[in-house]
Amino acid sequence: MEKGKYGIRLSFYAVLAFVFALLGYTTPLFLLAGVVIIAEKNEWASRQVIQAICLALFDRLADSVIDLLFDMFHFVHMIPFIGTFWGTFSSLAENIISLAILIFGIIGLIRVSKGNEAKIPLADKFANWAYSIAATQ
């Protein structure tokens, strides 16, 4: 894989972005995105970092929605059987989403470490769209 303007392999930026996304470190992830998009100006690395950001934001968004639903219907826990079902359902939903994020993150991490496109579903299309906007400005 080729090196960027600062002598760092471009795949390192992408791998680091996916590591940050999987660990939930959004602030360093956005700082890394700034370095890659603004300073390095490499299309491939920028699109991979944007995909990692999409993964991290989807994880945060899904957790927020489930927590909001859980808080809105907190009274359901007082109802026998239904409260148990609701708690089990919300926990199961959180775990399934977390597992999906983990799987897509690991797949993306492995792909970018080899210098290939991460190709995270939906995030790939968004990254192409977002990079085309960022590149024109």
N, CA, C and O atoms as CSV, one atom per row, in Angstrom:
chain,resi,resn,atom,element,x,y,z
A,1,MET,N,N,0.854,-1.185,0.000
A,1,MET,CA,C,0.000,0.000,0.000
A,1,MET,C,C,0.889,1.233,0.000
A,1,MET,O,O,1.991,1.228,0.548
A,2,GLU,N,N,0.406,2.243,-0.599
A,2,GLU,CA,C,1.188,3.462,-0.730
A,2,GLU,C,C,1.218,4.271,0.566
A,2,GLU,O,O,0.375,4.114,1.449
A,3,LYS,N,N,2.207,5.129,0.640
A,3,LYS,CA,C,2.360,5.999,1.799
A,3,LYS,C,C,1.759,7.363,1.486
A,3,LYS,O,O,1.714,7.786,0.331
A,4,GLY,N,N,1.302,8.041,2.530
A,4,GLY,CA,C,0.721,9.362,2.373
A,4,GLY,C,C,1.782,10.448,2.376
A,4,GLY,O,O,2.974,10.156,2.283
A,5,LYS,N,N,1.362,11.674,2.480
A,5,LYS,CA,C,2.264,12.827,2.453
A,5,LYS,C,C,3.225,12.856,3.636
A,5,LYS,O,O,4.311,13.427,3.543
A,6,TYR,N,N,2.825,12.241,4.751
A,6,TYR,CA,C,3.637,12.288,5.965
A,6,TYR,C,C,4.414,11.000,6.202
A,6,TYR,O,O,4.937,10.790,7.297
A,7,GLY,N,N,4.498,10.138,5.200
A,7,GLY,CA,C,5.268,8.912,5.302
A,7,GLY,C,C,4.570,7.783,6.039
A,7,GLY,O,O,5.193,6.762,6.332
A,8,ILE,N,N,3.302,7.943,6.341
A,8,ILE,CA,C,2.518,6.918,7.032
A,8,ILE,C,C,1.701,6.167,5.988
A,8,ILE,O,O,1.110,6.773,5.094
A,9,ARG,N,N,1.675,4.852,6.110
A,9,ARG,CA,C,0.883,4.058,5.168
A,9,ARG,C,C,-0.591,4.439,5.289
A,9,ARG,O,O,-1.114,4.600,6.391
A,10,LEU,N,N,-1.237,4.578,4.162
A,10,LEU,CA,C,-2.643,4.985,4.151
A,10,LEU,C,C,-3.536,3.924,4.785
A,10,LEU,O,O,-4.574,4.248,5.360
A,11,SER,N,N,-3.138,2.668,4.683
A,11,SER,CA,C,-3.943,1.618,5.316
A,11,SER,C,C,-3.904,1.737,6.836
A,11,SER,O,O,-4.840,1.304,7.509
A,12,PHE,N,N,-2.835,2.319,7.391
A,12,PHE,CA,C,-2.764,2.517,8.840
A,12,PHE,C,C,-3.867,3.454,9.308
A,12,PHE,O,O,-4.489,3.217,10.344
A,13,TYR,N,N,-4.110,4.512,8.553
A,13,TYR,CA,C,-5.190,5.440,8.908
A,13,TYR,C,C,-6.533,4.713,8.943
A,13,TYR,O,O,-7.329,4.904,9.862
A,14,ALA,N,N,-6.772,3.885,7.942
A,14,ALA,CA,C,-8.047,3.170,7.854
A,14,ALA,C,C,-8.190,2.157,8.990
A,14,ALA,O,O,-9.256,2.050,9.596
A,15,VAL,N,N,-7.122,1.416,9.278
A,15,VAL,CA,C,-7.160,0.443,10.369
A,15,VAL,C,C,-7.401,1.157,11.692
A,15,VAL,O,O,-8.222,0.718,12.498
A,16,LEU,N,N,-6.693,2.245,11.916
A,16,LEU,CA,C,-6.858,3.010,13.148
A,16,LEU,C,C,-8.279,3.555,13.277
A,16,LEU,O,O,-8.832,3.594,14.376
A,17,ALA,N,N,-8.861,3.971,12.170
A,17,ALA,CA,C,-10.236,4.472,12.195
A,17,ALA,C,C,-11.208,3.381,12.621
A,17,ALA,O,O,-12.104,3.629,13.428
A,18,PHE,N,N,-11.041,2.184,12.090
A,18,PHE,CA,C,-11.935,1.089,12.478
A,18,PHE,C,C,-11.703,0.647,13.920
A,18,PHE,O,O,-12.648,0.248,14.600
A,19,VAL,N,N,-10.478,0.712,14.390
A,19,VAL,CA,C,-10.207,0.394,15.797
A,19,VAL,C,C,-10.912,1.414,16.689
A,19,VAL,O,O,-11.556,1.045,17.671
A,20,PHE,N,N,-10.790,2.698,16.344
A,20,PHE,CA,C,-11.480,3.737,17.111
A,20,PHE,C,C,-12.993,3.532,17.093
A,20,PHE,O,O,-13.658,3.699,18.115
A,21,ALA,N,N,-13.532,3.171,15.935
A,21,ALA,CA,C,-14.977,2.956,15.803
A,21,ALA,C,C,-15.427,1.783,16.667
A,21,ALA,O,O,-16.456,1.864,17.337
A,22,LEU,N,N,-14.667,0.699,16.656
A,22,LEU,CA,C,-15.043,-0.469,17.447
A,22,LEU,C,C,-14.935,-0.207,18.949
A,22,LEU,O,O,-15.715,-0.748,19.734
A,23,LEU,N,N,-13.979,0.615,19.342
A,23,LEU,CA,C,-13.816,0.928,20.763
A,23,LEU,C,C,-14.736,2.051,21.230
A,23,LEU,O,O,-14.866,2.298,22.429
A,24,GLY,N,N,-15.373,2.729,20.277
A,24,GLY,CA,C,-16.293,3.810,20.626
A,24,GLY,C,C,-15.607,5.137,20.895
A,24,GLY,O,O,-16.182,6.012,21.541
A,25,TYR,N,N,-14.386,5.296,20.408
A,25,TYR,CA,C,-13.641,6.542,20.586
A,25,TYR,C,C,-13.980,7.502,19.453
A,25,TYR,O,O,-13.243,7.596,18.471
A,26,THR,N,N,-15.090,8.211,19.589
A,26,THR,CA,C,-15.533,9.061,18.489
A,26,THR,C,C,-14.697,10.322,18.327
A,26,THR,O,O,-14.474,10.764,17.200
A,27,THR,N,N,-14.228,10.911,19.419
A,27,THR,CA,C,-13.436,12.138,19.300
A,27,THR,C,C,-12.128,11.882,18.550
A,27,THR,O,O,-11.828,12.613,17.605
A,28,PRO,N,N,-11.336,10.871,18.934
A,28,PRO,CA,C,-10.136,10.606,18.136
A,28,PRO,C,C,-10.460,10.199,16.694
A,28,PRO,O,O,-9.687,10.470,15.775
A,29,LEU,N,N,-11.599,9.553,16.511
A,29,LEU,CA,C,-12.004,9.151,15.160
A,29,LEU,C,C,-12.257,10.378,14.288
A,29,LEU,O,O,-11.836,10.410,13.132
A,30,PHE,N,N,-12.937,11.383,14.826
A,30,PHE,CA,C,-13.189,12.596,14.048
A,30,PHE,C,C,-11.899,13.394,13.831
A,30,PHE,O,O,-11.732,14.016,12.782
A,31,LEU,N,N,-10.995,13.384,14.802
A,31,LEU,CA,C,-9.708,14.055,14.607
A,31,LEU,C,C,-8.896,13.365,13.511
A,31,LEU,O,O,-8.267,14.020,12.680
A,32,LEU,N,N,-8.923,12.044,13.526
A,32,LEU,CA,C,-8.246,11.279,12.476
A,32,LEU,C,C,-8.864,11.575,11.115
A,32,LEU,O,O,-8.155,11.707,10.117
A,33,ALA,N,N,-10.177,11.676,11.082
A,33,ALA,CA,C,-10.859,12.000,9.824
A,33,ALA,C,C,-10.408,13.368,9.302
A,33,ALA,O,O,-10.209,13.547,8.101
A,34,GLY,N,N,-10.251,14.318,10.206
A,34,GLY,CA,C,-9.765,15.634,9.789
A,34,GLY,C,C,-8.377,15.560,9.177
A,34,GLY,O,O,-8.107,16.197,8.158
A,35,VAL,N,N,-7.501,14.790,9.793
A,35,VAL,CA,C,-6.139,14.639,9.263
A,35,VAL,C,C,-6.171,13.986,7.893
A,35,VAL,O,O,-5.505,14.443,6.964
A,36,VAL,N,N,-6.945,12.919,7.769
A,36,VAL,CA,C,-6.962,12.166,6.508
A,36,VAL,C,C,-7.623,12.967,5.393
A,36,VAL,O,O,-7.102,13.036,4.280
A,37,ILE,N,N,-8.764,13.570,5.691
A,37,ILE,CA,C,-9.514,14.274,4.645
A,37,ILE,C,C,-8.856,15.601,4.269
A,37,ILE,O,O,-8.749,15.935,3.088
A,38,ILE,N,N,-8.418,16.352,5.272
A,38,ILE,CA,C,-7.882,17.693,4.998
A,38,ILE,C,C,-6.393,17.672,4.671
A,38,ILE,O,O,-5.962,18.298,3.703
A,39,ALA,N,N,-5.604,16.956,5.474
A,39,ALA,CA,C,-4.155,17.001,5.283
A,39,ALA,C,C,-3.669,16.009,4.229
A,39,ALA,O,O,-2.928,16.382,3.320
A,40,GLU,N,N,-4.084,14.748,4.349
A,40,GLU,CA,C,-3.606,13.733,3.401
A,40,GLU,C,C,-4.264,13.861,2.032
A,40,GLU,O,O,-3.609,13.664,1.008
A,41,LYS,N,N,-5.529,14.184,2.007
A,41,LYS,CA,C,-6.291,14.346,0.760
A,41,LYS,C,C,-6.201,13.120,-0.151
A,41,LYS,O,O,-6.013,13.236,-1.362
A,42,ASN,N,N,-6.340,11.950,0.462
A,42,ASN,CA,C,-6.321,10.711,-0.303
A,42,ASN,C,C,-7.731,10.159,-0.353
A,42,ASN,O,O,-8.377,9.995,0.682
A,43,GLU,N,N,-8.208,9.873,-1.548
A,43,GLU,CA,C,-9.599,9.443,-1.710
A,43,GLU,C,C,-9.874,8.118,-1.007
A,43,GLU,O,O,-10.862,8.004,-0.281
A,44,TRP,N,N,-9.026,7.122,-1.208
A,44,TRP,CA,C,-9.271,5.799,-0.625
A,44,TRP,C,C,-9.298,5.865,0.905
A,44,TRP,O,O,-10.225,5.355,1.533
A,45,ALA,N,N,-8.298,6.483,1.493
A,45,ALA,CA,C,-8.222,6.561,2.952
A,45,ALA,C,C,-9.394,7.365,3.517
A,45,ALA,O,O,-9.953,7.010,4.555
A,46,SER,N,N,-9.756,8.430,2.842
A,46,SER,CA,C,-10.877,9.254,3.314
A,46,SER,C,C,-12.180,8.470,3.317
A,46,SER,O,O,-12.957,8.556,4.268
A,47,ARG,N,N,-12.420,7.705,2.258
A,47,ARG,CA,C,-13.656,6.923,2.202
A,47,ARG,C,C,-13.694,5.837,3.273
A,47,ARG,O,O,-14.760,5.536,3.810
A,48,GLN,N,N,-12.552,5.251,3.585
A,48,GLN,CA,C,-12.523,4.209,4.619
A,48,GLN,C,C,-12.781,4.813,6.004
A,48,GLN,O,O,-13.488,4.226,6.824
A,49,VAL,N,N,-12.208,5.975,6.251
A,49,VAL,CA,C,-12.421,6.648,7.534
A,49,VAL,C,C,-13.881,7.074,7.670
A,49,VAL,O,O,-14.456,6.979,8.754
A,50,ILE,N,N,-14.471,7.535,6.594
A,50,ILE,CA,C,-15.887,7.915,6.633
A,50,ILE,C,C,-16.753,6.695,6.922
A,50,ILE,O,O,-17.748,6.807,7.639
A,51,GLN,N,N,-16.399,5.538,6.382
A,51,GLN,CA,C,-17.157,4.317,6.679
A,51,GLN,C,C,-17.029,3.944,8.154
A,51,GLN,O,O,-17.999,3.495,8.765
A,52,ALA,N,N,-15.856,4.125,8.722
A,52,ALA,CA,C,-15.672,3.846,10.151
A,52,ALA,C,C,-16.514,4.810,10.994
A,52,ALA,O,O,-17.080,4.420,12.015
A,53,ILE,N,N,-16.591,6.060,10.561
A,53,ILE,CA,C,-17.423,7.037,11.275
A,53,ILE,C,C,-18.893,6.619,11.210
A,53,ILE,O,O,-19.607,6.696,12.210
A,54,CYS,N,N,-19.337,6.182,10.047
A,54,CYS,CA,C,-20.724,5.718,9.902
A,54,CYS,C,C,-21.015,4.561,10.851
A,54,CYS,O,O,-22.081,4.508,11.465
A,55,LEU,N,N,-20.083,3.654,10.968
A,55,LEU,CA,C,-20.249,2.514,11.861
A,55,LEU,C,C,-20.369,2.970,13.309
A,55,LEU,O,O,-21.240,2.502,14.042
A,56,ALA,N,N,-19.499,3.878,13.717
A,56,ALA,CA,C,-19.523,4.385,15.090
A,56,ALA,C,C,-20.806,5.175,15.372
A,56,ALA,O,O,-21.401,5.037,16.441
A,57,LEU,N,N,-21.224,5.998,14.417
A,57,LEU,CA,C,-22.437,6.793,14.625
A,57,LEU,C,C,-23.688,5.929,14.649
A,57,LEU,O,O,-24.621,6.208,15.402
A,58,PHE,N,N,-23.715,4.876,13.827
A,58,PHE,CA,C,-24.859,3.973,13.853
A,58,PHE,C,C,-24.949,3.273,15.203
A,58,PHE,O,O,-26.043,3.080,15.734
A,59,ASP,N,N,-23.821,2.899,15.748
A,59,ASP,CA,C,-23.804,2.253,17.061
A,59,ASP,C,C,-24.357,3.197,18.128
A,59,ASP,O,O,-25.189,2.799,18.944
A,60,ARG,N,N,-23.896,4.439,18.117
A,60,ARG,CA,C,-24.391,5.430,19.095
A,60,ARG,C,C,-25.877,5.718,18.897
A,60,ARG,O,O,-26.627,5.825,19.868
A,61,LEU,N,N,-26.298,5.844,17.650
A,61,LEU,CA,C,-27.692,6.134,17.351
A,61,LEU,C,C,-28.600,4.993,17.799
A,61,LEU,O,O,-29.644,5.230,18.407
A,62,ALA,N,N,-28.209,3.770,17.503
A,62,ALA,CA,C,-29.018,2.612,17.892
A,62,ALA,C,C,-29.124,2.503,19.408
A,62,ALA,O,O,-30.202,2.231,19.936
A,63,ASP,N,N,-28.022,2.711,20.104
A,63,ASP,CA,C,-28.064,2.676,21.575
A,63,ASP,C,C,-28.975,3.771,22.128
A,63,ASP,O,O,-29.722,3.543,23.079
A,64,SER,N,N,-28.909,4.949,21.533
A,64,SER,CA,C,-29.745,6.060,21.996
A,64,SER,C,C,-31.227,5.782,21.774
A,64,SER,O,O,-32.050,6.069,22.644
A,65,VAL,N,N,-31.568,5.229,20.626
A,65,VAL,CA,C,-32.972,4.928,20.326
A,65,VAL,C,C,-33.508,3.867,21.286
A,65,VAL,O,O,-34.615,3.996,21.809
A,66,ILE,N,N,-32.721,2.824,21.513
A,66,ILE,CA,C,-33.168,1.765,22.425
A,66,ILE,C,C,-33.290,2.301,23.847
A,66,ILE,O,O,-34.247,1.972,24.549
A,67,ASP,N,N,-32.337,3.122,24.282
A,67,ASP,CA,C,-32.432,3.717,25.620
A,67,ASP,C,C,-33.634,4.645,25.734
A,67,ASP,O,O,-34.293,4.677,26.773
A,68,LEU,N,N,-33.928,5.399,24.679
A,68,LEU,CA,C,-35.081,6.288,24.688
A,68,LEU,C,C,-36.375,5.495,24.802
A,68,LEU,O,O,-37.258,5.846,25.584
A,69,LEU,N,N,-36.485,4.430,24.026
A,69,LEU,CA,C,-37.676,3.577,24.122
A,69,LEU,C,C,-37.793,2.940,25.496
A,69,LEU,O,O,-38.885,2.827,26.053
A,70,PHE,N,N,-36.668,2.530,26.027
A,70,PHE,CA,C,-36.648,1.914,27.351
A,70,PHE,C,C,-37.122,2.909,28.414
A,70,PHE,O,O,-37.879,2.546,29.315
A,71,ASP,N,N,-36.668,4.176,28.306
A,71,ASP,CA,C,-37.070,5.209,29.263
A,71,ASP,C,C,-38.524,5.628,29.079
A,71,ASP,O,O,-39.213,5.916,30.057
A,72,MET,N,N,-38.993,5.664,27.839
A,72,MET,CA,C,-40.374,6.072,27.588
A,72,MET,C,C,-41.360,5.076,28.187
A,72,MET,O,O,-42.425,5.458,28.673
A,73,PHE,N,N,-41.004,3.825,28.147
A,73,PHE,CA,C,-41.909,2.789,28.621
A,73,PHE,C,C,-41.391,2.136,29.903
A,73,PHE,O,O,-41.509,0.924,30.085
A,74,HIS,N,N,-40.813,2.956,30.794
A,74,HIS,CA,C,-40.261,2.412,32.027
A,74,HIS,C,C,-41.337,1.812,32.939
A,74,HIS,O,O,-41.045,0.939,33.757
A,75,PHE,N,N,-42.564,2.276,32.797
A,75,PHE,CA,C,-43.649,1.753,33.619
A,75,PHE,C,C,-43.995,0.307,33.279
A,75,PHE,O,O,-44.620,-0.387,34.082
A,76,VAL,N,N,-43.600,-0.146,32.109
A,76,VAL,CA,C,-43.904,-1.506,31.678
A,76,VAL,C,C,-43.223,-2.528,32.588
A,76,VAL,O,O,-43.707,-3.651,32.731
A,77,HIS,N,N,-42.106,-2.144,33.202
A,77,HIS,CA,C,-41.387,-3.076,34.076
A,77,HIS,C,C,-42.196,-3.465,35.305
A,77,HIS,O,O,-41.916,-4.487,35.932
A,78,MET,N,N,-43.179,-2.677,35.648
A,78,MET,CA,C,-43.993,-2.983,36.825
A,78,MET,C,C,-45.085,-4.005,36.538
A,78,MET,O,O,-45.680,-4.546,37.470
A,79,ILE,N,N,-45.352,-4.274,35.289
A,79,ILE,CA,C,-46.396,-5.227,34.903
A,79,ILE,C,C,-45.791,-6.629,34.850
A,79,ILE,O,O,-44.809,-6.854,34.143
A,80,PRO,N,N,-46.372,-7.571,35.597
A,80,PRO,CA,C,-45.818,-8.931,35.585
A,80,PRO,C,C,-45.813,-9.526,34.177
A,80,PRO,O,O,-46.710,-9.260,33.377
A,81,PHE,N,N,-44.830,-10.305,33.897
A,81,PHE,CA,C,-44.598,-11.002,32.631
A,81,PHE,C,C,-44.262,-10.037,31.489
A,81,PHE,O,O,-43.289,-10.262,30.769
A,82,ILE,N,N,-45.036,-8.982,31.312
A,82,ILE,CA,C,-44.772,-8.028,30.228
A,82,ILE,C,C,-43.471,-7.273,30.511
A,82,ILE,O,O,-42.687,-7.009,29.600
A,83,GLY,N,N,-43.254,-6.930,31.776
A,83,GLY,CA,C,-42.016,-6.249,32.162
A,83,GLY,C,C,-40.796,-7.105,31.898
A,83,GLY,O,O,-39.769,-6.614,31.427
A,84,THR,N,N,-40.911,-8.368,32.199
A,84,THR,CA,C,-39.809,-9.295,31.941
A,84,THR,C,C,-39.561,-9.419,30.440
A,84,THR,O,O,-38.416,-9.411,29.988
A,85,PHE,N,N,-40.638,-9.532,29.679
A,85,PHE,CA,C,-40.521,-9.620,28.225
A,85,PHE,C,C,-39.875,-8.364,27.657
A,85,PHE,O,O,-38.990,-8.452,26.806
A,86,TRP,N,N,-40.314,-7.187,28.123
A,86,TRP,CA,C,-39.782,-5.922,27.622
A,86,TRP,C,C,-38.292,-5.798,27.928
A,86,TRP,O,O,-37.516,-5.384,27.067
A,87,GLY,N,N,-37.892,-6.148,29.131
A,87,GLY,CA,C,-36.474,-6.093,29.488
A,87,GLY,C,C,-35.644,-7.047,28.654
A,87,GLY,O,O,-34.553,-6.702,28.199
A,88,THR,N,N,-36.164,-8.241,28.455
A,88,THR,CA,C,-35.461,-9.234,27.640
A,88,THR,C,C,-35.367,-8.777,26.191
A,88,THR,O,O,-34.321,-8.916,25.556
A,89,PHE,N,N,-36.462,-8.232,25.672
A,89,PHE,CA,C,-36.484,-7.763,24.288
A,89,PHE,C,C,-35.491,-6.630,24.069
A,89,PHE,O,O,-34.738,-6.652,23.095
A,90,SER,N,N,-35.476,-5.647,24.954
A,90,SER,CA,C,-34.565,-4.509,24.763
A,90,SER,C,C,-33.111,-4.946,24.907
A,90,SER,O,O,-32.241,-4.463,24.182
A,91,SER,N,N,-32.850,-5.843,25.825
A,91,SER,CA,C,-31.495,-6.356,25.990
A,91,SER,C,C,-31.059,-7.151,24.768
A,91,SER,O,O,-29.925,-7.020,24.307
A,92,LEU,N,N,-31.950,-7.964,24.252
A,92,LEU,CA,C,-31.651,-8.759,23.066
A,92,LEU,C,C,-31.406,-7.854,21.856
A,92,LEU,O,O,-30.492,-8.100,21.068
A,93,ALA,N,N,-32.218,-6.815,21.713
A,93,ALA,CA,C,-32.041,-5.884,20.588
A,93,ALA,C,C,-30.680,-5.191,20.677
A,93,ALA,O,O,-29.980,-5.073,19.672
A,94,GLU,N,N,-30.304,-4.735,21.870
A,94,GLU,CA,C,-28.999,-4.101,22.041
A,94,GLU,C,C,-27.865,-5.058,21.703
A,94,GLU,O,O,-26.896,-4.673,21.048
A,95,ASN,N,N,-27.985,-6.298,22.148
A,95,ASN,CA,C,-26.933,-7.275,21.896
A,95,ASN,C,C,-26.809,-7.632,20.423
A,95,ASN,O,O,-25.697,-7.791,19.918
A,96,ILE,N,N,-27.926,-7.759,19.731
A,96,ILE,CA,C,-27.891,-8.068,18.301
A,96,ILE,C,C,-27.252,-6.924,17.519
A,96,ILE,O,O,-26.435,-7.158,16.628
A,97,ILE,N,N,-27.621,-5.696,17.847
A,97,ILE,CA,C,-27.039,-4.539,17.164
A,97,ILE,C,C,-25.544,-4.441,17.457
A,97,ILE,O,O,-24.749,-4.170,16.557
A,98,SER,N,N,-25.164,-4.659,18.707
A,98,SER,CA,C,-23.743,-4.611,19.055
A,98,SER,C,C,-22.949,-5.690,18.343
A,98,SER,O,O,-21.825,-5.450,17.901
A,99,LEU,N,N,-23.524,-6.873,18.230
A,99,LEU,CA,C,-22.855,-7.967,17.524
A,99,LEU,C,C,-22.702,-7.642,16.037
A,99,LEU,O,O,-21.653,-7.904,15.448
A,100,ALA,N,N,-23.738,-7.078,15.438
A,100,ALA,CA,C,-23.666,-6.699,14.021
A,100,ALA,C,C,-22.585,-5.632,13.802
A,100,ALA,O,O,-21.815,-5.716,12.845
A,101,ILE,N,N,-22.529,-4.640,14.680
A,101,ILE,CA,C,-21.501,-3.594,14.585
A,101,ILE,C,C,-20.110,-4.217,14.714
A,101,ILE,O,O,-19.196,-3.871,13.965
A,102,LEU,N,N,-19.959,-5.132,15.663
A,102,LEU,CA,C,-18.677,-5.790,15.862
A,102,LEU,C,C,-18.264,-6.595,14.632
A,102,LEU,O,O,-17.113,-6.529,14.202
A,103,ILE,N,N,-19.193,-7.347,14.072
A,103,ILE,CA,C,-18.892,-8.163,12.889
A,103,ILE,C,C,-18.513,-7.285,11.703
A,103,ILE,O,O,-17.500,-7.531,11.048
A,104,PHE,N,N,-19.322,-6.257,11.420
A,104,PHE,CA,C,-19.006,-5.364,10.301
A,104,PHE,C,C,-17.692,-4.625,10.544
A,104,PHE,O,O,-16.918,-4.404,9.613
A,105,GLY,N,N,-17.444,-4.245,11.793
A,105,GLY,CA,C,-16.192,-3.559,12.111
A,105,GLY,C,C,-14.978,-4.441,11.905
A,105,GLY,O,O,-13.967,-3.991,11.365
A,106,ILE,N,N,-15.065,-5.693,12.327
A,106,ILE,CA,C,-13.944,-6.617,12.150
A,106,ILE,C,C,-13.732,-6.920,10.664
A,106,ILE,O,O,-12.596,-6.973,10.194
A,107,ILE,N,N,-14.822,-7.115,9.936
A,107,ILE,CA,C,-14.697,-7.351,8.492
A,107,ILE,C,C,-14.034,-6.149,7.814
A,107,ILE,O,O,-13.129,-6.313,6.996
A,108,GLY,N,N,-14.485,-4.950,8.157
A,108,GLY,CA,C,-13.886,-3.738,7.590
A,108,GLY,C,C,-12.423,-3.601,7.976
A,108,GLY,O,O,-11.591,-3.218,7.154
A,109,LEU,N,N,-12.112,-3.913,9.223
A,109,LEU,CA,C,-10.735,-3.841,9.712
A,109,LEU,C,C,-9.823,-4.788,8.947
A,109,LEU,O,O,-8.716,-4.414,8.560
A,110,ILE,N,N,-10.279,-5.997,8.732
A,110,ILE,CA,C,-9.481,-6.985,7.995
A,110,ILE,C,C,-9.293,-6.545,6.544
A,110,ILE,O,O,-8.196,-6.646,5.995
A,111,ARG,N,N,-10.362,-6.061,5.935
A,111,ARG,CA,C,-10.266,-5.652,4.528
A,111,ARG,C,C,-9.316,-4.480,4.341
A,111,ARG,O,O,-8.480,-4.501,3.436
A,112,VAL,N,N,-9.432,-3.448,5.191
A,112,VAL,CA,C,-8.563,-2.275,5.000
A,112,VAL,C,C,-7.125,-2.579,5.389
A,112,VAL,O,O,-6.206,-1.942,4.874
A,113,SER,N,N,-6.908,-3.532,6.282
A,113,SER,CA,C,-5.525,-3.884,6.622
A,113,SER,C,C,-4.814,-4.527,5.437
A,113,SER,O,O,-3.587,-4.484,5.348
A,114,LYS,N,N,-5.586,-5.123,4.527
A,114,LYS,CA,C,-5.032,-5.706,3.310
A,114,LYS,C,C,-4.983,-4.698,2.162
A,114,LYS,O,O,-4.512,-5.022,1.072
A,115,GLY,N,N,-5.468,-3.481,2.403
A,115,GLY,CA,C,-5.454,-2.449,1.373
A,115,GLY,C,C,-6.671,-2.456,0.479
A,115,GLY,O,O,-6.683,-1.779,-0.549
A,116,ASN,N,N,-7.701,-3.211,0.847
A,116,ASN,CA,C,-8.931,-3.275,0.053
A,116,ASN,C,C,-9.976,-2.324,0.616
A,116,ASN,O,O,-9.810,-1.761,1.698
A,117,GLU,N,N,-11.054,-2.159,-0.137
A,117,GLU,CA,C,-12.192,-1.360,0.331
A,117,GLU,C,C,-12.879,-2.076,1.497
A,117,GLU,O,O,-12.979,-3.303,1.493
A,118,ALA,N,N,-13.348,-1.330,2.482
A,118,ALA,CA,C,-14.043,-1.932,3.618
A,118,ALA,C,C,-15.412,-2.475,3.200
A,118,ALA,O,O,-15.830,-3.538,3.659
A,119,LYS,N,N,-16.095,-1.749,2.339
A,119,LYS,CA,C,-17.410,-2.134,1.809
A,119,LYS,C,C,-18.415,-2.507,2.901
A,119,LYS,O,O,-19.027,-3.574,2.860
A,120,ILE,N,N,-18.572,-1.621,3.865
A,120,ILE,CA,C,-19.595,-1.794,4.893
A,120,ILE,C,C,-20.929,-1.425,4.247
A,120,ILE,O,O,-21.038,-0.354,3.650
A,121,PRO,N,N,-21.958,-2.291,4.351
A,121,PRO,CA,C,-23.247,-1.994,3.705
A,121,PRO,C,C,-23.796,-0.615,4.123
A,121,PRO,O,O,-23.746,-0.253,5.299
A,122,LEU,N,N,-24.297,0.114,3.188
A,122,LEU,CA,C,-24.840,1.469,3.315
A,122,LEU,C,C,-23.761,2.505,3.612
A,122,LEU,O,O,-23.801,3.601,3.054
A,123,ALA,N,N,-22.807,2.189,4.466
A,123,ALA,CA,C,-21.738,3.131,4.783
A,123,ALA,C,C,-20.860,3.366,3.564
A,123,ALA,O,O,-20.332,4.463,3.383
A,124,ASP,N,N,-20.702,2.360,2.737
A,124,ASP,CA,C,-19.900,2.472,1.523
A,124,ASP,C,C,-20.504,3.503,0.573
A,124,ASP,O,O,-19.795,4.358,0.043
A,125,LYS,N,N,-21.799,3.417,0.364
A,125,LYS,CA,C,-22.472,4.378,-0.522
A,125,LYS,C,C,-22.432,5.783,0.068
A,125,LYS,O,O,-22.219,6.759,-0.651
A,126,PHE,N,N,-22.638,5.879,1.383
A,126,PHE,CA,C,-22.595,7.189,2.035
A,126,PHE,C,C,-21.193,7.779,1.946
A,126,PHE,O,O,-21.044,8.979,1.715
A,127,ALA,N,N,-20.163,6.954,2.126
A,127,ALA,CA,C,-18.780,7.436,2.064
A,127,ALA,C,C,-18.453,7.977,0.679
A,127,ALA,O,O,-17.800,9.013,0.556
A,128,ASN,N,N,-18.900,7.287,-0.358
A,128,ASN,CA,C,-18.673,7.771,-1.720
A,128,ASN,C,C,-19.364,9.108,-1.944
A,128,ASN,O,O,-18.791,10.021,-2.539
A,129,TRP,N,N,-20.597,9.216,-1.466
A,129,TRP,CA,C,-21.359,10.462,-1.611
A,129,TRP,C,C,-20.704,11.592,-0.811
A,129,TRP,O,O,-20.537,12.702,-1.318
A,130,ALA,N,N,-20.335,11.303,0.440
A,130,ALA,CA,C,-19.752,12.330,1.309
A,130,ALA,C,C,-18.385,12.775,0.797
A,130,ALA,O,O,-18.059,13.961,0.854
A,131,TYR,N,N,-17.587,11.839,0.301
A,131,TYR,CA,C,-16.280,12.232,-0.209
A,131,TYR,C,C,-16.416,13.094,-1.463
A,131,TYR,O,O,-15.635,14.024,-1.664
A,132,SER,N,N,-17.387,12.794,-2.291
A,132,SER,CA,C,-17.564,13.618,-3.497
A,132,SER,C,C,-17.949,15.045,-3.121
A,132,SER,O,O,-17.574,15.986,-3.820
A,133,ILE,N,N,-18.687,15.219,-2.033
A,133,ILE,CA,C,-19.024,16.567,-1.568
A,133,ILE,C,C,-17.790,17.241,-0.973
A,133,ILE,O,O,-17.520,18.410,-1.247
A,134,ALA,N,N,-17.037,16.488,-0.150
A,134,ALA,CA,C,-15.846,17.071,0.493
A,134,ALA,C,C,-14.771,17.404,-0.531
A,134,ALA,O,O,-14.044,18.382,-0.359
A,135,ALA,N,N,-14.656,16.623,-1.578
A,135,ALA,CA,C,-13.626,16.850,-2.587
A,135,ALA,C,C,-13.904,18.090,-3.428
A,135,ALA,O,O,-12.972,18.708,-3.940
A,136,THR,N,N,-15.164,18.458,-3.575
A,136,THR,CA,C,-15.497,19.618,-4.408
A,136,THR,C,C,-15.318,20.925,-3.661
A,136,THR,O,O,-15.310,21.992,-4.274
A,137,GLN,N,N,-15.175,20.855,-2.354
A,137,GLN,CA,C,-15.056,22.120,-1.587
A,137,GLN,C,C,-13.658,22.444,-1.219
A,137,GLN,O,O,-13.408,23.466,-0.579
